[in-house]
Amino acid sequence: MSKVRVRFAPSPTGGLHLGGVRTVLYNYLFAKKQGGDFVVRIEDTDQTRFVEGAEQYIFNCLTWCGMEPDESPVTGGPYAPYRQSERKELYRQYAEQLIRDGFAYYAFDTPEELEKMRNDFKTAENPSPQYDGKVRMQMKNSLTLPADDVKKLLDQNTRHVVRIKMTANETISFTDIIHHEVSFDSSLVDDKVLLKADGMPTYHLAVVVDDYLMKITHAFRGEEWLSSAPVHVLLWKYLFGLEHMPQWAHLPLIMGPSGKLSKRDGATYGFPVFAMNWIDPKSNELTEGFKEKGFLPEAFINLLAVLGWNDGSEQEMYSMDELIAHFSLDRVHAAGAKFDYEKAKWFNHEWIKKLPVTNYQQRVKEIFESKNVTVTDDKYFAKVLVLVKERCTLLTDFYDQAIFFFVQPANYDEASVKPKWDNEKQDFFTALITGYNAISDWNLISIETEFKNLATEKNIKLGELQMILRVMLVGSKMGPGVFVIEETIGKTETVNRIEKALTIFSLF
């Protein structure tokens, strides 16, 4: 058996949709489990849709997700070049071979003639006519023109395309790993363009040629490409023989709350659909990504893996190594999988709790510094993150959950304190400052002991006092244990915060 080789072949036209990342993931898991190669090939043959920066963005996303390719335009490899635009010259020879063998033809129709065809052949039963077996003999191509005219047009460099000549009334079948036996009626498929007027191949020709030359053994792609499968099957048959065709798996769609989850749905649904932030270079429009939203790559990969796949167990949390060990395509569901953002956040919360804070400390530090809070003591920062990690669903939550460890509260939840405040409380906290200042060994036990002994001496309920103390330290009723907060921020800062709050609360 030949070595497993899979490929991810994105077009550099914009942000990387989570469905695209899942396609990468399934390719990557399959290759790694089989000891194979994961190839990234850039399909940039449609120069009209090329977007500056999109290719680099794709590789940045793969790096963040932890799925580095074995071969790519960046890493190189034995089948370079890995950008189709750099392979332009080799595609024409295969198009010419198809023409010589009678499986394709030159088409010289102008855009105006194509538009006329769509109008002339429009009927109630066929409102959108295509360039197919029913109309090709009425058009301007090498099947209808004399050979001398065809030669003259080619010699004059007349603009033309190369189209596949689809067979009539043929059942085209193949075995899909997920959908099993799939069949198409060839008469219902139009004569797809294989080589465009600019000499660039279309996806249909390029994908077949490149998969063959790069010795791809398995091709996994979204099921939206199923409709193109009959063209690709015929191209494999005509050019290289079906015995060389990769095994295909057409992956189910990812569904949103109301249908297929598209690249434009993020703004509609209020959650990200791209792996990372994408800024459209033309419109300067920002589309938020999972990374910037505060997701860990471990959680993002985990949630995508189980979106349409499970290993037959009740397990939900998987590391990349576990996914590689457990993954199999026969457990991928054929039906579309519905994306649940609340479940996605649950995965992230679980991974935040599961991982050591050192795994994401730098990312959280960047979030703090983006809000003009400078972190100077990494050891202290890590200690704080440990204290609040259980309360954080997204990495961005760490700021709200931990900012009071670095900055005194600017405002206080006065509505909670006011009904409880009286002269007794004023006296208690005044005495507490004296007691705290007298502590020589500032630790959790000494702090709590001082506080509780004073409460007993003053005969005041602990609960009310602790709530007020928390507001003094934090500004609100959130955060970990109040004595843990005091121990962490230290004696001087604790006393300063109580004194500051006391001056405000004494005015009630």
Helices and strands as residue ranges (DSSP letters): E 5-8, H 18-33, E 37-40, G 47-49, H 54-65, G 84-87, H 88-100, E 104-107, H 111-120, G 136-138, H 147-155, E 161-164, E 171-176, E 180-185, G 186-188, E 193-195, H 203-213, E 218-222, G 223-228, H 229-239, G 242-244, E 247-251, E 254-256, E 259-260, H 265-269, E 278-279, E 286-287, H 290-293, H 297-305, H 320-326, G 329-331, E 337-338, H 341-354, G 357-359, H 361-370, H 378-388, G 389-391, H 397-402, G 403-405, H 414-417, G 418-420, H 423-437, H 444-458, H 462-474, H 482-489, H 491-505
